[in-house]
């Protein structure tokens, strides 16, 4: 009797991976398809973040863009006109948030939207599918913003951000120390998330995402709201001092929540329009090689994290003449 044996698949034969197979990845930010040359991706991402700190001009972004946007929306000089009343304060909070969309501390928020770029389906679905994760992002953002705003309304006048002490060469004001600690931590967290997207380090959401798949987006929303805890943007400090002097925690919570919403509203609209206009070409590009989405996510997180850490913890020390030198462009 003869037996027929099925020849085994050659070890180098291609493996077909179904994109709709369950549990391919471990969380929103880690899809399980890791690219090659991960060390090169990390190095180039860090270099991108570093170069951005070299050319970034806070004066241009904060004053030329931020102040002009706020002045146009409010119809008067935002810095010179006192905030009078709760209604004016609430409006000022939202407008200053929109005006601060492209400030140095808010640039890291762009990394949170990168994983949503791989949405599949028709144009309508690509436009509406990101709304759900953006909603969960808002949950984390609003929770932290409201809580911090309430604290500011209660005890804000004794917090470092309320200080008006000038920054002097060789020293750091209390609000600068707070900014360094907060943004340094946020930057390192973003870098870790980028490394996890590449499979270099464990996914911190692997366990909790099995039960709560939206947990990563909630966390990212909380991280974005954390910008408020260290934010030195002049218009934000004006709102902070108004909320602190009011002694009203409800007003503080509402103002800080609207500040955060204003920060991301332009980014969210631009992202949704991009998803709608991209057509099926971007969808096919990601589907052909899912590791591309992992690469995009990692680059966004690592570059933004490196920028945030280097800008607020290293370049700031050089500007205060605590360390001897940090390269900056002439216009920066």
C-alpha positions as a Markdown table, in Angstrom:
| # | Residue | x | y | z |
|---|---|---|---|---|
| 1 | Unk | 0.0 | 0.0 | 0.0 |
| 2 | Unk | 1.3 | 3.4 | -0.9 |
| 3 | Unk | 0.6 | 6.5 | 1.0 |
| 4 | Unk | 0.5 | 10.0 | -0.4 |
| 5 | Unk | 2.0 | 12.7 | 1.7 |
| 6 | Unk | 1.3 | 16.4 | 1.1 |
| 7 | Unk | 4.6 | 18.1 | 0.6 |
| 8 | Unk | 5.1 | 20.8 | 3.3 |
| 9 | Unk | 5.0 | 24.4 | 2.4 |
| 10 | Unk | 8.5 | 25.7 | 1.6 |
| 11 | Unk | 9.8 | 27.9 | 4.4 |
| 12 | Unk | 10.2 | 30.8 | 2.1 |
| 13 | Unk | 6.7 | 30.7 | 0.7 |
| 14 | Unk | 4.7 | 33.9 | 1.2 |
| 15 | Unk | 2.2 | 33.9 | 4.0 |
| 16 | Unk | -1.3 | 35.3 | 3.3 |
| 17 | Unk | -2.5 | 37.6 | 6.1 |
| 18 | Unk | -6.1 | 38.5 | 6.2 |
| 19 | Unk | -6.5 | 42.1 | 7.3 |
| 20 | Unk | -9.8 | 41.4 | 8.9 |
| 21 | Unk | -8.5 | 38.6 | 11.1 |
| 22 | Unk | -9.2 | 39.3 | 14.8 |
| 23 | Unk | -6.5 | 40.3 | 17.3 |
| 24 | Unk | -3.8 | 41.0 | 14.7 |
| 25 | Unk | -2.6 | 43.8 | 16.9 |
| 26 | Unk | -2.7 | 44.4 | 20.6 |
| 27 | Unk | -4.2 | 47.9 | 20.8 |
| 28 | Unk | -5.1 | 51.0 | 18.7 |
| 29 | Unk | -1.5 | 52.1 | 18.5 |
| 30 | Unk | 0.0 | 48.6 | 17.9 |
| 31 | Unk | -1.4 | 46.8 | 14.9 |
| 32 | Unk | 1.1 | 43.9 | 15.1 |
| 33 | Unk | 2.7 | 44.4 | 11.7 |
| 34 | Unk | 6.2 | 45.6 | 12.5 |
| 35 | Unk | 8.4 | 47.1 | 9.7 |
| 36 | Unk | 11.9 | 46.2 | 9.0 |
| 37 | Unk | 14.8 | 48.6 | 9.7 |
| 38 | Unk | 13.2 | 49.7 | 12.9 |
| 39 | Unk | 16.5 | 51.3 | 14.2 |
| 40 | Unk | 16.6 | 53.5 | 11.1 |
| 41 | Unk | 13.0 | 54.6 | 11.6 |
| 42 | Unk | 13.7 | 55.5 | 15.2 |
| 43 | Unk | 16.8 | 57.4 | 14.3 |
| 44 | Unk | 15.2 | 59.4 | 11.5 |
| 45 | Unk | 12.1 | 60.2 | 13.7 |
| 46 | Unk | 14.3 | 61.5 | 16.5 |
| 47 | Unk | 16.3 | 63.5 | 14.0 |
| 48 | Unk | 13.1 | 65.0 | 12.7 |
| 49 | Unk | 12.0 | 66.0 | 16.1 |
| 50 | Unk | 15.4 | 67.5 | 16.8 |
| 51 | Unk | 15.5 | 69.5 | 13.6 |
| 52 | Unk | 12.1 | 70.8 | 14.3 |
| 53 | Unk | 13.4 | 72.2 | 17.7 |
| 54 | Unk | 16.2 | 74.0 | 15.8 |
| 55 | Unk | 13.9 | 75.8 | 13.3 |
| 56 | Unk | 10.8 | 76.3 | 15.5 |
| 57 | Unk | 10.0 | 80.0 | 16.2 |
| 58 | Unk | 7.8 | 80.3 | 19.3 |
| 59 | Unk | 7.5 | 84.1 | 18.7 |
| 60 | Unk | 6.1 | 83.6 | 15.2 |
| 61 | Unk | 3.7 | 80.8 | 16.1 |
| 62 | Unk | 2.5 | 82.2 | 19.4 |
| 63 | Unk | 2.4 | 85.9 | 18.5 |
| 64 | Unk | 2.1 | 86.2 | 14.7 |
| 65 | Unk | -0.3 | 83.3 | 14.3 |
| 66 | Unk | -1.9 | 82.8 | 17.8 |
| 67 | Unk | -2.4 | 86.4 | 18.7 |
| 68 | Unk | -3.7 | 87.4 | 15.3 |
| 69 | Unk | -6.2 | 84.5 | 15.2 |
| 70 | Unk | -7.5 | 85.4 | 18.7 |
| 71 | Unk | -7.7 | 89.1 | 17.9 |
| 72 | Unk | -9.6 | 88.4 | 14.7 |
| 73 | Unk | -12.1 | 86.0 | 16.4 |
| 74 | Unk | -12.7 | 88.2 | 19.4 |
| 75 | Unk | -12.7 | 91.5 | 17.5 |
| 76 | Unk | -10.3 | 93.2 | 19.9 |
| 77 | Unk | -6.8 | 92.9 | 21.3 |
| 78 | Unk | -6.9 | 89.7 | 23.3 |
| 79 | Unk | -4.0 | 90.5 | 25.5 |
| 80 | Unk | -4.8 | 94.1 | 26.3 |
| 81 | Unk | -8.5 | 93.7 | 26.9 |
| 82 | Unk | -9.4 | 92.4 | 30.4 |
| 83 | Unk | -11.8 | 89.4 | 30.6 |
| 84 | Unk | -15.0 | 90.6 | 32.1 |
| 85 | Unk | -17.6 | 88.1 | 33.3 |
| 86 | Unk | -18.0 | 84.4 | 33.0 |
| 87 | Unk | -19.5 | 84.5 | 29.5 |
| 88 | Unk | -16.5 | 86.5 | 28.2 |
| 89 | Unk | -14.2 | 84.1 | 29.9 |
| 90 | Unk | -15.8 | 81.1 | 28.4 |
| 91 | Unk | -15.6 | 82.6 | 24.9 |
| 92 | Unk | -12.0 | 83.6 | 25.5 |
| 93 | Unk | -11.1 | 80.1 | 26.6 |
| 94 | Unk | -12.4 | 78.5 | 23.4 |
| 95 | Unk | -10.8 | 81.2 | 21.1 |
| 96 | Unk | -7.4 | 81.0 | 22.8 |
| 97 | Unk | -7.6 | 77.2 | 22.4 |
| 98 | Unk | -8.2 | 77.6 | 18.6 |
| 99 | Unk | -5.4 | 80.2 | 18.4 |
| 100 | Unk | -3.0 | 77.9 | 20.2 |
| 101 | Unk | -3.6 | 75.0 | 17.8 |
| 102 | Unk | -0.1 | 75.2 | 16.3 |
| 103 | Unk | 1.9 | 76.2 | 19.3 |
| 104 | Unk | 4.9 | 74.2 | 20.3 |
| 105 | Unk | 3.2 | 72.2 | 23.0 |
| 106 | Unk | 0.2 | 71.2 | 20.9 |
| 107 | Unk | 2.2 | 69.8 | 18.0 |
| 108 | Unk | 2.5 | 66.5 | 19.8 |
| 109 | Unk | -1.3 | 66.0 | 19.6 |
| 110 | Unk | -0.9 | 65.2 | 15.9 |
| 111 | Unk | 0.6 | 61.8 | 16.7 |
| 112 | Unk | -2.7 | 60.7 | 18.3 |
| 113 | Unk | -4.5 | 60.9 | 14.9 |
| 114 | Unk | -2.0 | 58.9 | 12.9 |
| 115 | Unk | -3.4 | 55.4 | 13.7 |
| 116 | Unk | -6.8 | 56.6 | 12.3 |
| 117 | Unk | -5.3 | 57.1 | 8.9 |
| 118 | Unk | -5.9 | 53.4 | 7.9 |
| 119 | Unk | -9.7 | 53.6 | 7.9 |
| 120 | Unk | -11.1 | 51.5 | 5.1 |
| 121 | Unk | -14.3 | 51.7 | 3.2 |
| 122 | Unk | -16.0 | 54.2 | 1.0 |
| 123 | Unk | -15.6 | 58.0 | 1.3 |
| 124 | Unk | -18.5 | 58.3 | 3.7 |
| 125 | Unk | -17.1 | 55.6 | 6.0 |
| 126 | Unk | -13.6 | 57.1 | 5.9 |
| 127 | Unk | -15.2 | 60.4 | 7.0 |
| 128 | Unk | -17.4 | 59.0 | 9.8 |
| 129 | Unk | -15.3 | 56.1 | 11.1 |
| 130 | Unk | -12.8 | 58.3 | 12.9 |
| 131 | Unk | -15.6 | 60.1 | 14.7 |
| 132 | Unk | -15.9 | 57.3 | 17.3 |
| 133 | Unk | -12.2 | 57.2 | 18.4 |
| 134 | Unk | -12.2 | 61.0 | 18.3 |
| 135 | Unk | -15.1 | 60.8 | 20.7 |
| 136 | Unk | -13.2 | 58.6 | 23.1 |
| 137 | Unk | -10.2 | 60.9 | 22.7 |
| 138 | Unk | -12.5 | 63.7 | 23.9 |
| 139 | Unk | -13.6 | 61.7 | 26.9 |
| 140 | Unk | -10.1 | 61.6 | 28.3 |
| 141 | Unk | -9.4 | 65.1 | 27.3 |
| 142 | Unk | -12.5 | 66.6 | 28.9 |
| 143 | Unk | -12.1 | 64.6 | 32.1 |
| 144 | Unk | -8.6 | 65.9 | 32.8 |
| 145 | Unk | -9.3 | 69.4 | 31.6 |
| 146 | Unk | -12.4 | 69.8 | 33.7 |
| 147 | Unk | -10.6 | 68.3 | 36.8 |
| 148 | Unk | -7.6 | 70.6 | 36.4 |
| 149 | Unk | -9.8 | 73.6 | 35.7 |
| 150 | Unk | -11.7 | 73.0 | 38.9 |
| 151 | Unk | -8.5 | 72.8 | 40.9 |
| 152 | Unk | -7.4 | 76.1 | 39.4 |
| 153 | Unk | -10.7 | 77.7 | 40.3 |
| 154 | Unk | -10.1 | 76.6 | 43.9 |
| 155 | Unk | -6.4 | 77.0 | 44.6 |
| 156 | Unk | -5.0 | 78.4 | 41.4 |
| 157 | Unk | -3.5 | 81.6 | 42.9 |
| 158 | Unk | -1.0 | 79.5 | 44.8 |
| 159 | Unk | 0.1 | 77.3 | 41.9 |
| 160 | Unk | 3.4 | 77.8 | 40.0 |
| 161 | Unk | 1.5 | 78.7 | 36.8 |
| 162 | Unk | 0.0 | 81.8 | 38.5 |
| 163 | Unk | 3.5 | 83.2 | 39.2 |
| 164 | Unk | 4.6 | 86.3 | 37.4 |
| 165 | Unk | 8.2 | 86.0 | 38.4 |
| 166 | Unk | 10.4 | 86.9 | 35.3 |
| 167 | Unk | 12.7 | 84.4 | 33.8 |
| 168 | Unk | 16.3 | 85.4 | 34.4 |
| 169 | Unk | 19.6 | 84.2 | 32.9 |
| 170 | Unk | 20.9 | 81.2 | 34.9 |
| 171 | Unk | 17.6 | 80.6 | 36.7 |
| 172 | Unk | 14.2 | 79.1 | 36.1 |
| 173 | Unk | 10.9 | 80.6 | 37.2 |
| 174 | Unk | 8.3 | 78.3 | 39.0 |
| 175 | Unk | 6.2 | 78.2 | 35.9 |
| 176 | Unk | 9.2 | 77.2 | 33.7 |
| 177 | Unk | 10.0 | 74.3 | 36.1 |
| 178 | Unk | 6.4 | 73.1 | 35.9 |
| 179 | Unk | 6.5 | 73.3 | 32.1 |
| 180 | Unk | 9.8 | 71.3 | 32.0 |
| 181 | Unk | 8.4 | 68.6 | 34.2 |
| 182 | Unk | 5.1 | 68.2 | 32.4 |
| 183 | Unk | 6.3 | 68.4 | 28.8 |
| 184 | Unk | 9.3 | 66.3 | 29.6 |
| 185 | Unk | 7.1 | 63.5 | 30.9 |
| 186 | Unk | 4.7 | 63.9 | 27.9 |
| 187 | Unk | 7.5 | 63.7 | 25.5 |
| 188 | Unk | 9.0 | 60.5 | 27.0 |
| 189 | Unk | 5.6 | 58.9 | 27.0 |
| 190 | Unk | 5.1 | 59.7 | 23.3 |
| 191 | Unk | 8.5 | 58.3 | 22.5 |
| 192 | Unk | 7.6 | 55.1 | 24.4 |
| 193 | Unk | 4.3 | 54.7 | 22.5 |
| 194 | Unk | 6.1 | 55.1 | 19.2 |
| 195 | Unk | 8.6 | 52.4 | 20.1 |
| 196 | Unk | 5.7 | 50.2 | 21.1 |
| 197 | Unk | 4.1 | 50.8 | 17.7 |
| 198 | Unk | 7.3 | 49.3 | 16.2 |
| 199 | Unk | 7.4 | 46.3 | 18.6 |
| 200 | Unk | 10.7 | 47.5 | 20.2 |
| 201 | Unk | 9.1 | 47.7 | 23.7 |
| 202 | Unk | 5.9 | 46.0 | 25.1 |
| 203 | Unk | 2.6 | 47.6 | 24.3 |
| 204 | Unk | 1.5 | 49.3 | 27.6 |
| 205 | Unk | -2.2 | 48.8 | 26.6 |
| 206 | Unk | -2.0 | 45.2 | 25.5 |
| 207 | Unk | -3.8 | 43.9 | 28.6 |
| 208 | Unk | -6.4 | 46.6 | 29.2 |
| 209 | Unk | -7.3 | 46.9 | 25.5 |
| 210 | Unk | -8.6 | 43.4 | 25.4 |
| 211 | Unk | -11.4 | 44.4 | 27.6 |
| 212 | Unk | -11.5 | 48.1 | 26.9 |
| 213 | Unk | -10.4 | 48.6 | 23.3 |
| 214 | Unk | -10.9 | 52.4 | 23.5 |
| 215 | Unk | -8.6 | 52.8 | 26.5 |
| 216 | Unk | -5.6 | 54.0 | 24.3 |
| 217 | Unk | -7.6 | 56.8 | 22.8 |
| 218 | Unk | -9.0 | 57.9 | 26.2 |
| 219 | Unk | -5.4 | 57.9 | 27.5 |
| 220 | Unk | -4.2 | 60.0 | 24.6 |
| 221 | Unk | -7.0 | 62.5 | 25.3 |
| 222 | Unk | -5.8 | 62.7 | 28.9 |
| 223 | Unk | -2.3 | 63.3 | 27.6 |
| 224 | Unk | -3.4 | 66.1 | 25.3 |
| 225 | Unk | -5.2 | 67.7 | 28.2 |
| 226 | Unk | -2.0 | 67.4 | 30.2 |
| 227 | Unk | -0.6 | 70.2 | 28.0 |
| 228 | Unk | -2.7 | 72.6 | 30.0 |
| 229 | Unk | -0.8 | 71.7 | 33.2 |
| 230 | Unk | 2.4 | 73.1 | 31.8 |
| 231 | Unk | 1.3 | 75.4 | 29.1 |
| 232 | Unk | 3.2 | 78.8 | 29.0 |
| 233 | Unk | 1.3 | 80.2 | 26.0 |
| 234 | Unk | 0.6 | 83.8 | 26.9 |
| 235 | Unk | -3.2 | 83.7 | 26.1 |
| 236 | Unk | -3.5 | 80.5 | 28.1 |
| 237 | Unk | -1.8 | 82.2 | 31.1 |
| 238 | Unk | -4.2 | 85.0 | 30.8 |
| 239 | Unk | -7.1 | 82.6 | 31.0 |
| 240 | Unk | -5.5 | 80.7 | 33.8 |
| 241 | Unk | -5.1 | 83.8 | 36.0 |
| 242 | Unk | -8.7 | 84.8 | 35.3 |
| 243 | Unk | -10.0 | 81.4 | 36.4 |
| 244 | Unk | -7.7 | 81.3 | 39.4 |
| 245 | Unk | -8.8 | 84.7 | 40.6 |
| 246 | Unk | -12.4 | 83.9 | 40.1 |
| 247 | Unk | -12.4 | 81.3 | 42.9 |
| 248 | Unk | -15.1 | 79.4 | 41.0 |
| 249 | Unk | -14.3 | 75.7 | 40.2 |
| 250 | Unk | -17.2 | 75.4 | 37.8 |
| 251 | Unk | -16.0 | 78.3 | 35.8 |
| 252 | Unk | -12.5 | 76.9 | 35.8 |
| 253 | Unk | -13.7 | 73.5 | 34.7 |
| 254 | Unk | -15.8 | 74.9 | 31.8 |
| 255 | Unk | -13.0 | 77.3 | 30.7 |
| 256 | Unk | -10.3 | 74.6 | 30.6 |
| 257 | Unk | -12.6 | 72.1 | 28.9 |
| 258 | Unk | -13.3 | 74.6 | 26.1 |
| 259 | Unk | -9.6 | 75.5 | 25.9 |
| 260 | Unk | -8.8 | 71.8 | 25.2 |
| 261 | Unk | -11.7 | 71.5 | 22.7 |
| 262 | Unk | -10.5 | 74.6 | 20.9 |
| 263 | Unk | -7.0 | 73.0 | 20.7 |
| 264 | Unk | -8.1 | 70.0 | 18.7 |
| 265 | Unk | -11.1 | 71.2 | 16.7 |
| 266 | Unk | -9.0 | 72.4 | 13.7 |
| 267 | Unk | -6.9 | 69.3 | 13.7 |
| 268 | Unk | -10.0 | 67.1 | 13.8 |
| 269 | Unk | -11.7 | 68.9 | 10.9 |
| 270 | Unk | -8.5 | 68.8 | 8.8 |
| 271 | Unk | -8.0 | 65.1 | 9.5 |
| 272 | Unk | -11.6 | 64.3 | 8.6 |
| 273 | Unk | -11.4 | 66.2 | 5.4 |
| 274 | Unk | -8.1 | 64.5 | 4.5 |
| 275 | Unk | -9.8 | 61.1 | 5.2 |
| 276 | Unk | -12.7 | 62.0 | 2.9 |
| 277 | Unk | -10.5 | 63.4 | 0.1 |
| 278 | Unk | -7.8 | 60.8 | 0.1 |
| 279 | Unk | -9.9 | 58.4 | -1.9 |
| 280 | Unk | -9.2 | 54.7 | -2.1 |
| 281 | Unk | -5.6 | 55.2 | -3.0 |
| 282 | Unk | -4.4 | 55.7 | 0.6 |
| 283 | Unk | -6.6 | 52.8 | 1.7 |
| 284 | Unk | -5.0 | 50.4 | -0.9 |
| 285 | Unk | -1.5 | 51.6 | 0.1 |
| 286 | Unk | -2.0 | 50.7 | 3.7 |
| 287 | Unk | -3.8 | 47.4 | 2.9 |
| 288 | Unk | -0.9 | 46.3 | 0.6 |
| 289 | Unk | 1.5 | 46.5 | 3.6 |
| 290 | Unk | 0.0 | 47.0 | 7.0 |
| 291 | Unk | 3.5 | 47.8 | 8.4 |
| 292 | Unk | 3.2 | 51.1 | 6.7 |
| 293 | Unk | 0.5 | 52.2 | 9.2 |
| 294 | Unk | 2.7 | 51.1 | 12.1 |
| 295 | Unk | 5.6 | 53.1 | 10.6 |
| 296 | Unk | 3.4 | 56.2 | 10.3 |
| 297 | Unk | 2.2 | 55.9 | 13.8 |
| 298 | Unk | 5.7 | 55.4 | 15.2 |
| 299 | Unk | 7.2 | 58.3 | 13.3 |
| 300 | Unk | 4.4 | 60.6 | 14.5 |
| 301 | Unk | 4.8 | 59.6 | 18.1 |
| 302 | Unk | 8.6 | 59.5 | 18.2 |
| 303 | Unk | 9.1 | 62.7 | 16.3 |
| 304 | Unk | 6.5 | 64.6 | 18.4 |
| 305 | Unk | 7.9 | 63.1 | 21.6 |
| 306 | Unk | 11.5 | 64.0 | 20.8 |
| 307 | Unk | 10.5 | 67.5 | 19.8 |
| 308 | Unk | 8.5 | 68.0 | 23.0 |
| 309 | Unk | 11.3 | 66.7 | 25.3 |
| 310 | Unk | 14.2 | 68.4 | 23.5 |
| 311 | Unk | 12.3 | 71.7 | 23.1 |
| 312 | Unk | 11.0 | 72.1 | 26.6 |
| 313 | Unk | 13.8 | 70.3 | 28.6 |
| 314 | Unk | 17.0 | 70.9 | 26.7 |
| 315 | Unk | 16.5 | 74.0 | 24.5 |
| 316 | Unk | 14.8 | 75.8 | 27.4 |
| 317 | Unk | 17.9 | 75.2 | 29.6 |
| 318 | Unk | 20.1 | 76.8 | 26.8 |
| 319 | Unk | 17.8 | 79.8 | 26.5 |
| 320 | Unk | 18.1 | 80.4 | 30.3 |
| 321 | Unk | 21.9 | 80.0 | 29.9 |
| 322 | Unk | 21.9 | 77.1 | 32.3 |
| 323 | Unk | 23.6 | 74.9 | 29.6 |
| 324 | Unk | 26.1 | 76.5 | 27.3 |
| 325 | Unk | 24.5 | 76.0 | 23.8 |
| 326 | Unk | 21.8 | 74.5 | 21.8 |
| 327 | Unk | 21.6 | 74.9 | 18.0 |
| 328 | Unk | 18.8 | 77.2 | 16.8 |
| 329 | Unk | 18.0 | 78.8 | 13.5 |
| 330 | Unk | 18.6 | 82.6 | 13.2 |
| 331 | Unk | 14.8 | 83.3 | 13.1 |
| 332 | Unk | 14.1 | 81.1 | 16.1 |
